């Protein structure tokens, strides 16, 4: 027992005593007093443990009295009250996670190996679950619906290069099963010339020279026609005038007025007085221009019904309710239908257009030219939510941010204009060689005999629209799903490895399985 006096705390003469246990018996702890002597009863300390260390455990149940020298009041703190009861209630609920003292467990080498395997499996499987979660969130979900957009029009975007076809000979026509037709579509398309030999675009200076020459020829022709007309002549526009008193002096003026109104102008060459006076009704079909190529880019709009649009030889006209092309048959081999498709989409692009990059080049071995046909199946497609943001330059068509477009797939066919008769013959090759060699044997000269097929050289895109639509939206998996799957993975691996380790321990040691922790 040791005592210590200090006059700095409280009044002089007050004492503070400290007691320390020096043996295996109980030890009492004292406290210093402030202003008055204070007695503190504390728990007894235990003796030494089995490991030789001094252990002190609090003995719950003693009451400690703290005195206040100034007013004489005392406070009692009861450690045996409500806190102990609450702990006891919570401890009774621990029936799912029983604890076993470490001295009752056995650690083995196989258990350590099982632990390493378990943690390795957990790491691998959890990483796989995380990767699967993010992959599922990038997936697109497709839903099939009935197409209700048949009353709308469909936009066709295109960018096609014809390396051996002059822009003057390139005419785009569109017809559909509803009877609607568009002839020589130019108002929303742009043509750009290029050199066939080098594949380079025409320079600005070259285009200006050709434009000036064409303008001069046009002015000379109009001047000659005006000399035959009175000074106050005002040609009729046949209802296509934009304002009262507008005059259409030439056939081109009438055709331009009809084109601006989106009216058919094919018959004007035979009915309009300006066209008859200029001799357009008796004009011969124009022959092909050689040495030039052309790039056609832009868009057009068509009805949402089956139909086709094509770039074919000659100028398309409507006659007796039929769509026909006027051209010089002898000039057909000069219409080189070689083409490169840089863009072809029906609506906003989604980056999955199968015809983009298609290149077709005809050679002498393939008949110099022919008819290219692409049979396209169009599926109306709507992108909703996050999926719509993946479409570049697309404007939402609906209040919910959905974007309507069209996916498609295709098949193709090529019919050559010229075919070799020898390919269709069924003669024996040796006999044919003998005939060409004059029965001299050994040497012969091949001769190709071409025949012209009844096809119209050009590129035809024949499309058909399916009556159902597809709605595409991004798959969204909540983060809680990932959490649940990871927890299930961890628990499942631990349980399975624990079972296997227990079975292995029982078989190798001949003892009962170790208790679970």
C-alpha positions in Angstrom: 0.0 0.0 0.0 1.4 3.4 -0.9 0.2 6.9 0.0 0.9 10.2 -1.6 0.2 13.7 -0.3 -0.2 16.7 -2.5 -1.4 20.1 -1.3 -2.0 21.4 -4.9 -5.3 19.6 -5.2 -8.0 20.8 -2.9 -7.2 22.4 0.4 -4.0 21.9 2.3 -4.0 18.7 4.2 -6.3 16.8 1.9 -4.8 13.5 1.0 -5.1 11.2 -2.0 -4.3 7.6 -1.6 -3.6 5.0 -4.2 -3.6 1.3 -3.7 -2.2 -1.3 -6.0 -2.5 -5.0 -5.8 0.9 -6.6 -5.2 -0.2 -10.2 -4.9 -2.8 -12.6 -6.2 -5.3 -11.0 -3.9 -7.6 -8.1 -4.6 -6.3 -4.7 -5.4 -8.1 -1.5 -4.6 -7.7 1.6 -6.6 -7.9 5.1 -5.0 -8.6 8.5 -6.4 -7.4 11.9 -5.6 -9.9 14.3 -3.9 -10.7 17.8 -5.1 -11.7 20.1 -2.3 -12.5 17.2 0.0 -11.5 13.7 0.7 -13.2 11.3 -1.8 -13.4 7.6 -1.3 -13.7 5.4 -4.3 -14.5 1.7 -4.2 -13.4 -0.1 -7.3 -13.5 -3.6 -8.7 -11.0 -6.1 -7.5 -8.2 -7.2 -9.8 -7.7 -10.9 -10.6 -4.6 -12.8 -10.1 -2.1 -14.1 -12.6 -3.2 -16.0 -15.7 -2.0 -19.3 -16.9 0.6 -17.6 -19.1 2.3 -15.9 -16.3 0.9 -12.4 -17.1 -1.0 -10.4 -14.6 -4.7 -10.1 -15.7 -7.1 -7.7 -14.3 -10.8 -8.1 -14.9 -13.4 -5.7 -13.8 -15.8 -7.2 -11.3 -19.2 -5.8 -12.1 -21.5 -5.3 -9.2 -19.7 -2.8 -6.8 -21.1 0.6 -6.3 -18.8 3.6 -6.6 -19.6 6.7 -4.7 -18.2 10.1 -5.9 -18.3 12.8 -3.3 -18.3 16.6 -3.9 -16.7 18.5 -1.1 -18.4 21.8 -1.9 -22.0 20.9 -1.6 -21.9 17.4 0.0 -23.9 15.8 -2.7 -23.0 12.3 -3.9 -23.9 10.4 -7.1 -24.3 6.7 -7.5 -23.6 5.1 -11.0 -25.1 1.6 -11.4 -23.2 -0.6 -13.9 -25.5 -3.5 -13.3 -28.7 -1.8 -14.7 -30.3 -1.5 -18.1 -27.0 -1.9 -20.1 -26.4 -5.4 -18.9 -30.0 -6.5 -19.7 -29.7 -5.1 -23.2 -26.5 -6.9 -23.8 -28.0 -10.1 -22.6 -31.0 -9.8 -24.9 -28.7 -9.2 -27.9 -26.4 -12.1 -27.0 -29.4 -14.5 -27.0 -30.0 -13.6 -30.7 -26.5 -14.9 -31.6 -27.7 -18.3 -32.7 -26.6 -17.9 -36.4 -22.9 -17.2 -35.6 -21.8 -19.4 -32.7 -18.2 -18.8 -31.5 -15.7 -21.5 -30.6 -12.7 -20.8 -28.5 -9.5 -21.0 -30.4 -8.1 -23.7 -28.1 -10.8 -26.0 -29.4 -9.9 -25.6 -33.1 -7.4 -27.5 -35.2 -5.3 -25.9 -38.0 -4.0 -28.1 -40.7 -2.0 -27.8 -43.9 -5.0 -28.9 -46.0 -7.0 -26.2 -44.4 -4.5 -23.5 -45.4 -4.5 -24.8 -48.9 -8.2 -24.7 -49.0 -8.2 -21.1 -47.7 -5.8 -20.0 -50.5 -8.0 -21.8 -53.1 -11.1 -20.1 -51.6 -9.7 -16.6 -51.7 -8.4 -17.1 -55.2 -11.8 -18.4 -56.4 -13.5 -15.5 -54.8 -11.2 -12.9 -56.5 -11.6 -14.5 -59.9 -15.4 -15.0 -59.7 -16.1 -11.5 -58.2 -14.0 -9.9 -61.1 -16.0 -12.0 -63.5 -19.3 -10.8 -62.0 -18.1 -7.2 -62.2 -17.1 -7.6 -65.9 -20.4 -9.4 -66.6 -22.4 -6.6 -64.9 -20.8 -3.8 -67.1 -21.1 -5.9 -70.2 -24.9 -6.4 -69.5 -25.3 -2.7 -69.1 -23.8 -2.2 -72.6 -26.1 -4.7 -74.3 -29.2 -3.7 -76.3 -32.6 -5.2 -75.8 -34.8 -5.6 -78.8 -38.6 -5.7 -78.7 -40.8 -6.5 -81.7 -43.8 -4.3 -82.3 -46.4 -3.6 -85.0 -45.3 -0.8 -87.3 -47.7 2.2 -87.2 -45.6 4.6 -89.2 -46.8 3.7 -92.7 -48.2 7.2 -93.2 -44.9 8.9 -92.9 -42.2 9.5 -95.4 -38.8 7.9 -95.3 -35.5 9.7 -95.8 -32.8 7.9 -97.9 -29.2 9.2 -97.4 -26.6 8.2 -100.0 -23.1 8.9 -101.1 -22.1 6.8 -104.2 -19.2 7.3 -106.5 -19.3 6.2 -110.2 -15.7 6.3 -111.4 -16.5 5.8 -115.1 -19.8 7.6 -115.4 -20.2 11.3 -116.3 -22.5 13.4 -114.2 -24.4 14.4 -117.3 -25.3 10.7 -117.8 -26.2 10.1 -114.1 -30.0 10.3 -113.4 -31.6 9.1 -110.2 -35.2 8.0 -110.4 -37.5 6.6 -107.7 -40.8 4.7 -108.0 -43.0 2.7 -105.6 -45.9 0.3 -105.6 -48.3 3.1 -104.7 -47.8 4.6 -108.2 -45.7 7.6 -107.0 -42.6 8.3 -109.1 -39.8 10.9 -108.9 -37.8 11.5 -112.1 -34.3 12.8 -112.2 -34.1 13.8 -108.6 -31.6 16.7 -108.2 -33.0 19.3 -105.8 -31.6 17.5 -102.7 -28.6 15.8 -104.3 -25.2 17.1 -105.3 -23.1 15.9 -108.2 -19.3 16.3 -108.2 -17.1 15.5 -111.3 -13.9 13.5 -111.2 -11.3 12.4 -113.7 -11.7 8.7 -114.7 -8.0 8.2 -115.4 -6.7 9.7 -112.1 -9.7 9.4 -109.8 -9.1 13.0 -108.7 -11.9 15.6 -108.3 -12.3 18.3 -110.9 -10.6 21.5 -109.8 -12.5 24.7 -109.2 -11.0 26.2 -112.3 -11.9 23.3 -114.5 -15.5 23.4 -113.3 -15.7 27.2 -114.0 -14.4 26.7 -117.6 -17.0 24.0 -118.3 -19.8 26.1 -116.7 -18.9 29.1 -118.7 -18.8 27.2 -122.0 -22.2 25.6 -121.2 -23.6 29.0 -120.3 -22.4 30.6 -123.5 -23.9 27.8 -125.6 -27.2 28.2 -123.7 -27.2 32.0 -124.3 -26.5 31.6 -128.0 -29.3 29.1 -128.3 -31.7 31.3 -126.4 -30.7 34.3 -128.5 -31.5 32.4 -131.7 -34.9 31.5 -130.4 -35.7 35.0 -129.2 -35.1 36.3 -132.7 -38.0 34.3 -133.9 -40.3 35.7 -131.2 -41.9 39.1 -130.8 -40.4 41.5 -128.3 -43.4 41.3 -126.0 -43.6 37.5 -126.0 -44.3 35.9 -122.6 -44.3 32.2 -122.6 -46.8 30.4 -120.4 -45.7 28.3 -117.4 -48.7 26.0 -117.6 -49.8 26.6 -114.1 -46.4 26.2 -112.5 -45.8 30.0 -112.1 -44.9 31.2 -108.6 -46.3 34.7 -109.1 -48.8 36.3 -111.4 -47.3 37.4 -114.8 -44.3 35.1 -114.6 -43.0 34.1 -118.0 -41.4 30.9 -119.1 -39.5 31.8 -122.3 -37.7 28.4 -122.9 -38.4 24.7 -122.5 -35.9 24.7 -119.7 -37.8 27.4 -117.9 -41.0 25.4 -118.0 -39.3 22.2 -116.8 -37.6 24.1 -114.0 -41.0 25.6 -112.9 -42.5 22.1 -112.9 -39.6 20.6 -111.0 -39.9 23.3 -108.3 -43.6 22.4 -107.9 -42.6 18.7 -107.8 -44.8 18.1 -110.8 -44.0 15.6 -113.5 -42.3 17.2 -116.5 -41.7 14.3 -118.9 -44.6 15.1 -121.2 -43.6 18.8 -121.5 -41.2 17.9 -124.3 -44.1 16.8 -126.4 -46.8 19.3 -125.3 -45.2 22.6 -124.2 -44.9 25.1 -127.1 -41.5 26.1 -126.0 -40.2 22.5 -126.1 -41.9 21.8 -129.5 -40.4 25.0 -130.9 -36.9 24.0 -129.8 -37.4 20.6 -131.3 -37.2 18.7 -128.0 -40.0 16.5 -129.1 -37.9 15.1 -131.9 -34.5 15.1 -130.1 -32.5 12.0 -130.3 -31.3 10.3 -127.0 -28.0 11.7 -125.8 -24.9 9.6 -126.2 -22.6 8.8 -123.4 -19.8 11.2 -122.3 -16.5 9.5 -121.8 -13.5 10.2 -119.6 -15.4 11.5 -116.6 -16.6 10.1 -113.3 -19.1 11.4 -110.8 -19.9 11.4 -107.1 -23.6 11.5 -106.1 -24.3 12.6 -102.5 -27.3 13.9 -100.6 -30.7 12.6 -99.7 -34.2 12.1 -101.0 -37.6 11.2 -99.3 -39.9 8.4 -100.4 -43.1 6.8 -99.2 -42.9 4.1 -96.6 -44.0 1.5 -99.0 -42.1 -1.0 -101.2 -40.4 0.5 -104.3 -37.0 1.1 -105.9 -34.6 3.9 -106.8 -32.0 3.5 -109.5 -29.3 5.0 -111.5 -29.7 3.6 -115.0 -28.8 4.3 -118.6 -30.8 7.0 -120.4 -33.3 9.5 -119.1 -36.4 8.2 -117.3 -39.8 9.3 -118.4 -43.4 8.4 -117.7 -45.4 7.2 -120.7 -48.8 5.6 -120.7 -48.5 5.1 -116.9 -45.2 3.2 -117.2 -41.7 4.2 -116.3 -39.3 3.9 -119.2 -35.8 5.0 -120.2 -34.8 6.4 -123.5 -31.3 5.7 -124.7 -29.3 4.6 -127.8 -29.1 0.8 -127.6 -25.8 0.7 -129.5 -24.3 2.9 -126.8 -25.2 0.5 -123.9 -21.7 -1.0 -123.6 -20.4 2.5 -122.8 -22.5 2.8 -119.6 -20.0 1.6 -117.0 -22.0 0.8 -113.9 -19.0 0.4 -111.7 -19.7 2.0 -108.3 -18.5 2.5 -104.7 -21.0 3.0 -101.9 -19.7 5.3 -99.2 -23.1 5.8 -97.5 -26.6 4.3 -97.8 -29.0 4.6 -94.9 -32.7 4.8 -94.5 -33.0 7.4 -91.8 -30.4 8.4 -89.2 -27.3 6.3 -89.3 -26.7 3.8 -86.5 -23.3 2.6 -87.8 -24.5 -0.8 -88.9 -25.3 -0.2 -92.6 -24.2 -3.3 -94.4 -23.8 -1.8 -97.9 -21.3 0.9 -96.7 -18.0 0.2 -98.4 -19.4 -2.0 -101.2 -17.3 -1.7 -104.3 -18.2 -3.2 -107.7 -15.9 -2.7 -110.7 -16.8 -4.2 -114.0 -14.2 -5.4 -116.5 -14.0 -7.0 -119.9 -14.2 -10.4 -118.3 -17.5 -9.5 -116.7 -19.1 -8.1 -119.8 -17.8 -4.5 -119.5 -21.1 -3.4 -117.8 -24.4 -4.8 -116.7 -27.3 -4.6 -114.2 -26.5 -4.5 -110.5 -29.5 -5.3 -108.2 -29.6 -5.0 -104.4 -32.7 -6.5 -102.8 -33.0 -4.7 -99.5 -35.3 -5.7 -96.6 -36.0 -2.7 -94.3 -36.9 -3.1 -90.7 -38.3 0.1 -89.0 -36.3 0.6 -85.8 -36.8 2.9 -82.9 -34.0 3.7 -80.4 -35.2 4.7 -76.9 -33.5 6.3 -74.0 -29.7 5.9 -73.8 -29.7 3.8 -77.0 -30.8 6.9 -78.9 -27.8 8.9 -77.8 -25.5 6.5 -79.8 -26.9 7.8 -83.1 -24.8 10.6 -84.3 -26.6 13.7 -85.5 -30.0 12.2 -84.8 -32.8 14.4 -83.6 -35.4 12.8 -81.2 -38.7 12.2 -83.0 -40.8 11.7 -79.9 -41.2 13.5 -76.5 -39.5 10.6 -74.7 -36.3 11.2 -76.7 -36.8 8.2 -79.0 -35.3 8.3 -82.5 -36.9 6.5 -85.5 -34.7 5.0 -88.2 -34.5 1.8 -90.3 -32.1 -1.1 -90.3 -31.8 -3.3 -93.3 -30.1 -6.3 -94.8 -29.7 -7.3 -98.4 -29.0 -9.8 -101.1 -27.5 -8.9 -104.5 -27.4 -10.0 -108.1 -25.5 -9.1 -111.2 -26.6 -9.6 -114.8 -23.9 -8.8 -117.4 -24.8 -6.9 -120.5 -22.5 -9.1 -122.7 -22.0 -12.8 -122.3 -19.6 -15.1 -124.0 -21.2 -17.8 -126.2 -18.4 -20.2 -125.4 -19.5 -20.2 -121.7 -22.9 -21.6 -122.7 -21.6 -24.2 -125.1 -21.3 -27.8 -124.0 -18.7 -28.9 -126.6 -15.8 -31.1 -125.6 -12.8 -28.9 -125.0 -10.4 -31.1 -127.0 -12.7 -31.1 -130.0 -13.1 -27.4 -129.8 -9.3 -27.0 -129.7 -9.0 -29.2 -132.7 -11.5 -27.2 -134.7 -9.6 -23.9 -133.9 -6.3 -25.5 -134.8 -7.5 -26.7 -138.2 -7.0 -30.3 -137.1 -3.3 -29.5 -137.0 -3.2 -30.5 -133.3 -1.5 -29.0 -130.4 -2.1 -25.3 -130.9 -5.3 -23.3 -131.2 -6.5 -19.8 -130.9 -9.4 -18.9 -128.6 -12.1 -16.7 -130.1 -14.8 -15.0 -128.0 -18.2 -14.5 -129.4 -20.2 -12.0 -127.4 -24.0 -11.7 -127.3 -25.9 -8.7 -125.8 -28.5 -9.6 -123.2 -31.8 -7.7 -122.8 -30.9 -5.8 -119.6 -30.8 -2.2 -118.8 -27.3 -1.2 -117.5 -27.4 0.5 -114.1 -27.6 0.1 -110.3 -31.0 -0.7 -108.8 -31.9 -0.6 -105.1 -35.1 -2.6 -104.7 -36.4 -2.2 -101.1 -39.3 -3.8 -99.2 -40.5 -2.6 -95.8 -41.5 -5.1 -93.1 -44.9 -4.6 -91.4 -43.4 -4.9 -87.9 -40.9 -2.6 -86.1 -38.2 -3.2 -83.6 -37.7 -1.1 -80.4 -34.1 -1.0 -79.1 -33.2 0.2 -75.6 -30.1 -0.1 -73.5 -30.1 -2.9 -70.9 -30.0 -1.4 -67.3 -29.0 -3.7 -64.5 -29.1 -2.1 -61.0 -25.9 -2.0 -58.9 -27.7 -3.9 -56.2 -27.9 -6.9 -58.5 -24.1 -6.9 -58.7 -23.9 -6.6 -54.9 -26.2 -9.6 -54.4 -24.3 -11.7 -56.9 -21.0 -10.9 -55.3 -22.3 -11.8 -51.8 -23.7 -15.0 -53.1 -20.4 -15.9 -54.8 -18.4 -15.2 -51.6 -20.8 -17.2 -49.4 -21.1 -20.1 -51.9 -17.3 -20.4 -52.3 -16.7 -20.4 -48.5 -19.4 -22.9 -47.9 -18.3 -25.3 -50.6 -14.6 -25.1 -49.7 -15.6 -25.6 -46.0 -17.5 -28.8 -46.9 -14.7 -30.2 -49.0 -12.1 -29.4 -46.3 -14.2 -31.1 -43.6 -14.7 -34.2 -45.7 -11.0 -34.4 -46.4 -10.1 -33.9 -42.8 -12.5 -36.6 -41.7 -11.1 -39.1 -44.3 -7.5 -38.4 -43.6 -7.6 -38.2 -39.8 -10.4 -40.6 -39.0 -12.0 -38.0 -36.8 -15.3 -36.2 -37.0 -15.4 -33.0 -39.1 -14.1 -29.8 -37.4 -16.8 -27.5 -36.1 -17.7 -24.6 -38.3 -16.6 -21.1 -37.3 
